[in-house]
Amino acid sequence: MADVKVYADCPPPYSEPAPVGAVNVAVIEQPCTTQPCAPAVQVMIIGGVCHVCKVGIVQEEFTACGICLGICFFPLGLVCCLLMRERRCNHCGVSFS
């Protein structure tokens, strides 16, 4: 019989594996089913995208003339101010009518 040295920092030695015949293995066959494909993610951009640069967002701004008409001709001037809005891209600066 050989002397076995036991070190404090080493893990204990492994025991011999159990014989194969002693282990009960149950094989369960499941029907092969395919998973349905996930639907593609659709991204909706709320607001207007610039048709020229395709990067910027089109924002509406009031013109200086529309603001002056709104102040000078108060009740009807507000209608003029709202009708004289200008759509402008915040990236390339192109203005749309």
C-alpha positions in Angstrom: 0.0 0.0 0.0 1.4 3.4 -1.0 1.5 6.3 1.3 -0.8 9.1 0.2 0.2 12.6 1.3 -2.7 14.9 2.1 -2.2 18.6 1.6 -4.4 21.2 3.3 -4.9 23.4 0.2 -5.7 20.6 -2.3 -9.2 19.2 -2.9 -9.9 15.7 -1.7 -9.2 12.9 -4.3 -12.0 11.8 -6.5 -13.6 8.4 -5.9 -13.9 5.8 -8.7 -16.8 6.3 -11.1 -19.8 4.1 -10.6 -20.2 1.2 -13.1 -22.3 2.1 -16.2 -24.8 -0.7 -15.5 -25.7 0.7 -12.1 -27.0 4.1 -13.5 -30.5 4.1 -14.7 -30.8 6.4 -17.7 -34.2 7.2 -19.1 -34.4 8.5 -22.7 -37.5 10.6 -23.4 -38.1 11.3 -27.1 -39.9 14.5 -27.8 -41.4 15.3 -31.2 -39.3 17.6 -33.3 -41.1 20.9 -33.7 -39.9 24.0 -35.4 -40.2 27.3 -33.7 -42.2 30.0 -35.6 -40.1 32.9 -36.8 -40.3 36.1 -34.8 -41.9 38.9 -36.7 -39.6 41.6 -38.0 -39.4 44.7 -35.9 -40.9 47.8 -37.6 -39.8 51.2 -36.5 -42.2 54.1 -37.0 -40.8 57.6 -37.0 -43.2 60.1 -35.6 -42.8 63.4 -37.3 -41.5 64.5 -40.6 -38.2 63.3 -41.9 -36.4 65.6 -44.3 -36.8 64.4 -47.9 -33.5 66.0 -49.0 -30.9 64.8 -46.5 -32.9 61.9 -45.0 -31.3 62.6 -41.6 -32.9 65.7 -40.1 -36.4 66.2 -38.7 -38.7 68.8 -40.3 -39.9 71.3 -37.7 -42.5 74.0 -38.1 -41.5 77.6 -37.3 -43.5 80.9 -37.4 -42.2 83.5 -39.8 -41.3 87.0 -38.6 -44.0 88.5 -40.9 -46.6 86.1 -39.5 -45.7 87.1 -35.9 -45.9 90.8 -36.8 -49.4 90.3 -38.5 -50.5 88.3 -35.4 -49.6 91.1 -33.1 -50.8 94.0 -35.2 -54.1 92.6 -36.4 -54.8 90.5 -33.2 -57.9 88.5 -33.8 -57.5 87.9 -37.5 -53.7 88.2 -37.4 -53.5 84.9 -35.5 -55.0 83.1 -38.4 -52.4 84.7 -40.7 -49.7 83.8 -38.3 -50.8 80.1 -38.3 -51.1 80.0 -42.1 -47.7 81.5 -42.6 -45.8 78.8 -40.8 -42.6 77.5 -42.4 -41.3 73.9 -42.3 -37.6 73.7 -42.0 -35.1 70.8 -41.6 -33.0 71.0 -38.4 -30.1 69.3 -40.1 -29.6 70.8 -43.6 -31.7 73.9 -43.2 -33.9 73.4 -46.3 -37.3 75.1 -46.0 -40.5 73.6 -47.3 -43.6 75.5 -48.2 
